[in-house]
Amino acid sequence: MKKRLNRVNVVVLLALFLVAGMNAQVSEGTSQDIVKAVKSGVAINLIEHFHEKIEFVLLGKTGVYSKNQAEMVLDGFYKDYPPTDFKIIHTGEKENASFSIGIYTSGRKTFRFTFLTKETLNKILIHQLRIETQDE
């Protein structure tokens, strides 16, 4: 009887890990193109996924920027912190919006990227981007 319960527990745990792993996959809200753009370290590659006006929070500084303004700010970030790695760790959806949280690594520094995306004219666009230092 104990062996049977242990097998059931193992199966339940495996199912939970599988579901948790699926949540960490890239959702429709953060397309593979956006992930590739972040990893590229080239601001213009990510900017093409921005809405015309974007709320941008970068290391505690908040503003609503045009694409051109956001490109200059993001370009400075990439120069100071070129990407070593980037991966999505969590995604979620609500109504017509979705969000994704990713971990961006630059050398020994780690940052948390949070995207709020919405489908606009049949294209997924970033409406908000937060880049914050990751507490370890």
ROSE-4610 file (N, C-alpha, C; in Angstrom, 1 decimal, always signed):
// ROSE-4610
residu = [M/M/M/K/K/K/K/K/K/R/R/R/L/L/L/N/N/N/R/R/R/V/V/V/N/N/N/V/V/V/V/V/V/V/V/V/L/L/L/L/L/L/A/A/A/L/L/L/F/F/F/L/L/L/V/V/V/A/A/A/G/G/G/M/M/M/N/N/N/A/A/A/Q/Q/Q/V/V/V/S/S/S/E/E/E/G/G/G/T/T/T/S/S/S/Q/Q/Q/D/D/D/I/I/I/V/V/V/K/K/K/A/A/A/V/V/V/K/K/K/S/S/S/G/G/G/V/V/V/A/A/A/I/I/I/N/N/N/L/L/L/I/I/I/E/E/E/H/H/H/F/F/F/H/H/H/E/E/E/K/K/K/I/I/I/E/E/E/F/F/F/V/V/V/L/L/L/L/L/L/G/G/G/K/K/K/T/T/T/G/G/G/V/V/V/Y/Y/Y/S/S/S/K/K/K/N/N/N/Q/Q/Q/A/A/A/E/E/E/M/M/M/V/V/V/L/L/L/D/D/D/G/G/G/F/F/F/Y/Y/Y/K/K/K/D/D/D/Y/Y/Y/P/P/P/P/P/P/T/T/T/D/D/D/F/F/F/K/K/K/I/I/I/I/I/I/H/H/H/T/T/T/G/G/G/E/E/E/K/K/K/E/E/E/N/N/N/A/A/A/S/S/S/F/F/F/S/S/S/I/I/I/G/G/G/I/I/I/Y/Y/Y/T/T/T/S/S/S/G/G/G/R/R/R/K/K/K/T/T/T/F/F/F/R/R/R/F/F/F/T/T/T/F/F/F/L/L/L/T/T/T/K/K/K/E/E/E/T/T/T/L/L/L/N/N/N/K/K/K/I/I/I/L/L/L/I/I/I/H/H/H/Q/Q/Q/L/L/L/R/R/R/I/I/I/E/E/E/T/T/T/Q/Q/Q/D/D/D/E/E/E]
num = [1/1/1/2/2/2/3/3/3/4/4/4/5/5/5/6/6/6/7/7/7/8/8/8/9/9/9/10/10/10/11/11/11/12/12/12/13/13/13/14/14/14/15/15/15/16/16/16/17/17/17/18/18/18/19/19/19/20/20/20/21/21/21/22/22/22/23/23/23/24/24/24/25/25/25/26/26/26/27/27/27/28/28/28/29/29/29/30/30/30/31/31/31/32/32/32/33/33/33/34/34/34/35/35/35/36/36/36/37/37/37/38/38/38/39/39/39/40/40/40/41/41/41/42/42/42/43/43/43/44/44/44/45/45/45/46/46/46/47/47/47/48/48/48/49/49/49/50/50/50/51/51/51/52/52/52/53/53/53/54/54/54/55/55/55/56/56/56/57/57/57/58/58/58/59/59/59/60/60/60/61/61/61/62/62/62/63/63/63/64/64/64/65/65/65/66/66/66/67/67/67/68/68/68/69/69/69/70/70/70/71/71/71/72/72/72/73/73/73/74/74/74/75/75/75/76/76/76/77/77/77/78/78/78/79/79/79/80/80/80/81/81/81/82/82/82/83/83/83/84/84/84/85/85/85/86/86/86/87/87/87/88/88/88/89/89/89/90/90/90/91/91/91/92/92/92/93/93/93/94/94/94/95/95/95/96/96/96/97/97/97/98/98/98/99/99/99/100/100/100/101/101/101/102/102/102/103/103/103/104/104/104/105/105/105/106/106/106/107/107/107/108/108/108/109/109/109/110/110/110/111/111/111/112/112/112/113/113/113/114/114/114/115/115/115/116/116/116/117/117/117/118/118/118/119/119/119/120/120/120/121/121/121/122/122/122/123/123/123/124/124/124/125/125/125/126/126/126/127/127/127/128/128/128/129/129/129/130/130/130/131/131/131/132/132/132/133/133/133/134/134/134/135/135/135/136/136/136]
x = [+0.8/+0.0/+0.9/+2.0/+2.9/+3.5/+3.9/+4.6/+3.6/+2.4/+1.4/+1.2/+1.1/+1.0/+2.2/+3.4/+4.7/+4.6/+4.2/+4.1/+3.1/+2.0/+1.0/+1.6/+2.3/+3.0/+4.0/+4.7/+5.7/+5.0/+3.9/+3.2/+2.6/+2.0/+1.5/+2.6/+3.7/+4.8/+5.3/+5.4/+5.9/+4.9/+3.6/+2.5/+2.6/+2.9/+3.0/+4.2/+5.4/+6.6/+6.3/+5.6/+5.3/+4.4/+3.4/+2.5/+3.3/+4.2/+5.0/+5.9/+6.5/+7.4/+6.7/+5.5/+4.7/+4.4/+4.2/+4.0/+5.2/+6.4/+7.6/+8.0/+7.2/+7.5/+7.0/+7.5/+7.2/+5.7/+4.9/+3.5/+3.3/+2.1/+1.8/+2.1/+1.9/+2.2/+3.6/+4.5/+5.9/+6.4/+6.4/+6.8/+8.3/+8.6/+10.0/+10.8/+10.2/+10.8/+11.3/+10.4/+10.7/+11.9/+11.9/+13.0/+14.3/+14.3/+15.5/+15.9/+15.0/+15.3/+16.1/+15.6/+16.3/+17.7/+17.8/+19.1/+20.1/+19.6/+20.5/+21.3/+20.8/+21.5/+21.5/+20.6/+20.5/+19.1/+19.1/+17.9/+16.8/+17.2/+16.3/+15.5/+16.1/+15.5/+14.3/+14.4/+13.4/+12.3/+12.8/+11.9/+10.8/+11.1/+10.1/+8.9/+9.0/+7.9/+7.2/+7.6/+7.0/+5.8/+4.8/+3.7/+4.2/+3.5/+3.9/+4.4/+3.6/+4.0/+4.1/+5.2/+5.5/+5.8/+5.2/+5.6/+6.9/+8.0/+9.3/+9.8/+10.1/+10.7/+12.1/+13.1/+14.5/+15.3/+15.6/+16.4/+15.8/+14.5/+13.9/+13.4/+13.8/+13.4/+12.2/+11.1/+9.8/+9.5/+9.0/+8.5/+7.7/+6.9/+6.2/+7.0/+7.4/+8.4/+7.8/+8.2/+8.0/+9.0/+8.8/+9.7/+11.1/+11.3/+12.6/+13.3/+12.5/+13.1/+13.5/+12.6/+12.8/+14.1/+14.3/+15.4/+16.7/+16.8/+18.0/+18.3/+17.2/+17.4/+17.8/+17.2/+17.5/+18.9/+19.3/+20.6/+21.7/+21.5/+22.4/+22.5/+21.3/+21.3/+22.1/+21.9/+22.6/+24.1/+24.5/+26.0/+26.6/+25.8/+26.3/+26.3/+25.3/+25.0/+24.7/+25.7/+25.4/+24.9/+24.0/+23.4/+24.4/+24.3/+25.0/+24.0/+22.8/+21.7/+20.4/+19.3/+17.9/+17.0/+16.1/+15.1/+13.9/+12.7/+11.4/+11.2/+10.8/+10.6/+9.1/+8.3/+6.9/+6.1/+4.9/+4.0/+2.6/+1.7/+0.3/-0.5/-1.8/-2.7/-3.9/-4.5/-5.7/-6.4/-7.6/-8.4/-7.6/-7.4/-6.6/-5.2/-4.7/-3.3/-2.5/-1.2/-0.4/+0.8/+1.4/+2.7/+3.7/+5.0/+6.0/+7.1/+7.7/+8.9/+10.1/+11.2/+12.4/+13.6/+14.6/+15.8/+16.9/+17.5/+18.5/+19.8/+20.8/+22.1/+23.1/+23.9/+25.0/+26.2/+27.1/+28.3/+27.8/+28.2/+27.8/+26.5/+26.0/+24.8/+23.5/+22.5/+21.2/+20.1/+19.2/+18.1/+16.8/+15.7/+14.4/+13.7/+13.3/+12.5/+11.1/+10.2/+8.7/+8.1/+7.4/+6.8/+5.3/+4.6/+3.1/+2.8/+2.2/+1.9/+0.4/+0.1/-1.3/-1.3/-2.3/-2.4/-3.1/-2.4/-2.8/-2.7/-3.7/-3.7/-3.1/-3.5/-3.0/-1.5/-0.9/+0.5/+0.6/+1.5/+1.7/+2.7/+2.3/+3.2/+3.4/+4.6/+4.9/+4.4/+3.6/+3.0/+3.7/+4.3/+5.1/+6.3/+7.4/+8.6/+9.3/+9.5/+10.2/+11.5/+12.6/+13.9/+14.4/+14.5/+14.9/+16.1/+16.9/+18.0/+17.3/+17.9/+17.4/+18.1/+17.4/+18.0/+18.3/+19.5/+19.9/+19.7]
y = [-1.2/+0.0/+1.3/+1.3/+2.4/+2.6/+1.5/+1.7/+2.3/+1.9/+2.5/+4.0/+4.4/+5.8/+6.6/+6.0/+6.7/+6.9/+5.9/+6.0/+7.1/+7.2/+8.2/+9.6/+9.7/+11.0/+11.4/+10.4/+10.7/+11.2/+10.5/+10.9/+12.3/+12.6/+13.9/+15.0/+14.8/+15.7/+16.0/+14.9/+15.0/+15.9/+15.7/+16.4/+17.9/+18.2/+19.6/+20.3/+19.6/+20.1/+20.4/+19.5/+19.6/+20.9/+21.1/+22.3/+23.5/+23.5/+24.7/+25.0/+24.0/+24.2/+24.8/+24.4/+25.0/+26.4/+26.9/+28.3/+29.1/+28.5/+29.2/+29.3/+28.6/+28.7/+30.1/+30.4/+31.7/+31.6/+32.5/+32.6/+33.3/+33.4/+34.2/+35.6/+36.1/+37.4/+37.9/+37.0/+37.4/+36.4/+36.9/+36.0/+35.7/+34.7/+34.3/+35.5/+36.3/+37.4/+38.4/+38.6/+39.6/+39.0/+37.8/+37.1/+37.3/+37.0/+37.1/+38.6/+39.5/+40.9/+41.3/+40.9/+41.2/+40.6/+39.4/+38.7/+39.3/+40.0/+40.5/+41.7/+42.4/+43.5/+44.8/+44.8/+45.9/+46.5/+47.7/+48.4/+48.4/+48.7/+48.8/+47.5/+46.4/+45.1/+44.9/+45.5/+45.4/+46.5/+47.7/+48.8/+48.5/+47.7/+47.4/+46.6/+46.2/+45.5/+46.4/+47.7/+48.6/+49.2/+49.6/+50.4/+51.8/+52.6/+54.0/+54.8/+54.6/+55.2/+54.1/+54.1/+53.0/+53.5/+52.9/+53.2/+52.4/+53.1/+52.5/+52.8/+51.7/+51.9/+51.2/+52.1/+51.6/+51.9/+50.9/+51.1/+52.2/+52.2/+53.2/+54.5/+54.7/+55.9/+55.6/+56.3/+56.0/+57.1/+56.7/+57.7/+57.1/+57.9/+57.5/+58.0/+57.1/+57.5/+57.2/+58.0/+57.6/+56.5/+55.8/+54.8/+55.3/+56.5/+57.1/+57.4/+57.9/+58.2/+56.9/+55.9/+54.6/+54.0/+54.1/+53.5/+54.1/+55.4/+56.0/+55.5/+55.4/+55.0/+53.5/+52.7/+51.3/+51.0/+51.9/+51.8/+52.0/+53.0/+53.2/+52.0/+51.4/+50.3/+49.1/+48.9/+47.8/+48.0/+49.3/+49.6/+49.4/+49.7/+49.5/+48.1/+47.4/+46.0/+45.1/+44.7/+43.9/+42.5/+41.9/+40.6/+39.5/+38.7/+37.4/+36.3/+36.5/+35.5/+36.2/+35.6/+36.1/+34.9/+34.8/+33.7/+34.1/+33.7/+34.0/+33.0/+33.5/+32.6/+32.5/+33.4/+33.4/+34.2/+33.7/+34.4/+34.3/+35.2/+35.2/+36.0/+35.8/+36.5/+36.9/+38.0/+38.5/+39.3/+38.9/+39.5/+39.7/+40.9/+41.1/+41.5/+41.3/+41.6/+40.4/+40.4/+39.4/+40.0/+39.3/+39.8/+38.6/+39.0/+38.0/+38.6/+37.7/+38.1/+37.3/+38.0/+37.4/+37.8/+36.9/+37.2/+37.5/+38.7/+39.2/+39.2/+38.6/+38.5/+39.3/+40.1/+40.8/+40.7/+39.8/+39.5/+39.0/+39.7/+39.3/+40.0/+40.9/+41.6/+40.9/+40.9/+40.2/+41.2/+41.3/+42.2/+41.4/+42.0/+41.4/+42.3/+41.7/+42.4/+42.0/+42.9/+42.6/+43.3/+42.6/+43.1/+43.0/+44.1/+44.0/+44.2/+43.2/+43.2/+43.1/+43.7/+43.7/+43.5/+42.8/+42.6/+43.9/+44.5/+45.7/+45.5/+45.6/+45.4/+44.1/+43.0/+41.7/+41.5/+42.4/+42.2/+42.4/+41.6/+41.7/+42.8/+43.9/+45.0/+45.2/+45.7/+45.9/+47.3/+47.4/+48.6/+49.1/+48.2/+48.6/+47.7/+48.2/+47.5/+48.0/+47.1/+47.4/+46.6/+47.3/+46.7/+47.1/+46.1/+46.3/+45.4/+45.9/+45.0/+43.8/+42.7/+41.4/+41.2/+41.2/+40.9/+39.4/+39.1/+37.7/+37.1]
z = [+0.0/+0.0/+0.0/+0.8/+0.9/-0.5/-1.2/-2.5/-3.5/-3.4/-4.3/-4.1/-2.8/-2.5/-2.9/-2.8/-3.2/-4.7/-5.5/-6.9/-7.3/-6.6/-6.9/-6.6/-5.5/-5.1/-6.2/-6.7/-7.8/-9.0/-9.4/-10.6/-10.4/-9.3/-9.0/-9.1/-8.5/-8.5/-9.9/-10.7/-12.1/-12.9/-12.7/-13.4/-13.0/-11.7/-11.2/-11.9/-12.0/-12.6/-14.1/-14.7/-16.1/-16.4/-15.5/-15.7/-15.4/-14.4/-14.0/-15.2/-15.8/-16.9/-18.1/-18.3/-19.4/-19.2/-17.9/-17.6/-17.9/-17.8/-18.0/-19.5/-20.4/-21.8/-22.3/-23.5/-24.1/-24.6/-24.1/-24.5/-25.8/-26.2/-27.4/-27.2/-25.9/-25.5/-25.7/-25.5/-25.7/-26.8/-28.0/-29.1/-29.1/-29.8/-30.0/-30.6/-31.4/-32.0/-31.0/-30.0/-28.9/-28.1/-27.8/-27.0/-27.8/-29.1/-29.9/-30.0/-30.0/-30.1/-28.8/-27.6/-26.4/-26.4/-26.8/-26.8/-27.7/-28.8/-29.8/-29.2/-28.2/-27.7/-28.6/-29.6/-30.5/-30.3/-29.8/-29.4/-30.5/-31.8/-32.9/-33.1/-32.8/-32.9/-32.0/-30.8/-29.8/-30.0/-30.4/-30.6/-31.6/-32.6/-33.6/-33.1/-31.8/-31.2/-30.2/-30.1/-29.2/-29.8/-28.9/-29.3/-29.6/-30.3/-30.6/-29.3/-28.3/-27.0/-26.0/-25.2/-24.3/-22.9/-21.9/-20.5/-20.3/-19.9/-19.8/-18.5/-17.7/-16.4/-16.5/-16.3/-16.5/-15.2/-14.4/-13.2/-12.3/-12.1/-11.2/-11.9/-13.1/-13.8/-14.7/-14.5/-15.2/-16.2/-17.4/-18.3/-19.4/-20.1/-21.3/-22.5/-23.3/-24.4/-25.8/-26.8/-28.1/-28.5/-29.6/-30.0/-30.1/-30.7/-30.9/-29.6/-28.6/-27.3/-26.6/-26.7/-26.0/-26.6/-27.9/-28.6/-28.0/-27.8/-27.2/-25.8/-25.0/-23.6/-23.6/-24.4/-24.4/-25.0/-26.0/-26.5/-25.4/-24.6/-23.5/-22.5/-22.2/-21.4/-22.0/-23.3/-23.9/-24.0/-24.1/-24.1/-22.8/-21.7/-20.3/-19.9/-20.4/-20.0/-21.2/-22.0/-23.1/-22.7/-23.4/-23.0/-23.1/-22.0/-22.0/-22.1/-21.5/-21.6/-21.3/-21.8/-21.5/-21.7/-20.7/-20.7/-20.0/-20.5/-19.9/-18.8/-17.6/-16.5/-16.1/-16.5/-16.1/-17.2/-17.4/-18.3/-17.8/-18.2/-17.8/-18.8/-18.8/-19.7/-18.9/-19.4/-18.8/-19.9/-20.3/-21.3/-22.6/-23.0/-24.3/-24.1/-22.9/-22.6/-22.0/-22.1/-21.5/-20.9/-20.0/-19.5/-19.4/-19.4/-19.3/-18.5/-17.7/-16.9/-17.3/-17.6/-18.0/-17.2/-17.2/-16.5/-17.6/-17.5/-18.4/-17.7/-18.3/-17.6/-18.5/-17.9/-18.5/-17.6/-18.0/-17.2/-15.8/-14.8/-13.4/-12.9/-13.7/-13.4/-13.9/-13.1/-13.5/-13.4/-14.4/-14.4/-14.7/-14.2/-14.4/-15.4/-16.5/-17.6/-17.4/-17.3/-17.3/-18.5/-19.3/-20.5/-20.3/-20.7/-20.8/-22.3/-22.9/-24.3/-24.6/-25.7/-26.2/-27.7/-28.2/-29.6/-30.2/-31.1/-31.8/-33.3/-34.0/-35.5/-35.9/-35.2/-35.4/-35.2/-34.4/-34.0/-32.5/-31.9/-30.5/-30.3/-29.5/-29.3/-27.8/-27.4/-26.0/-25.7/-24.6/-24.2/-22.9/-22.2/-21.0/-20.9/-20.5/-20.3/-19.0/-18.1/-16.8/-16.8/-16.6/-16.4/-15.0/-14.2/-12.8/-12.4/-11.5/-11.0/-10.3/-10.5/-9.9/-8.5/-7.5/-6.1/-6.1/-5.7/-5.6/-4.3]
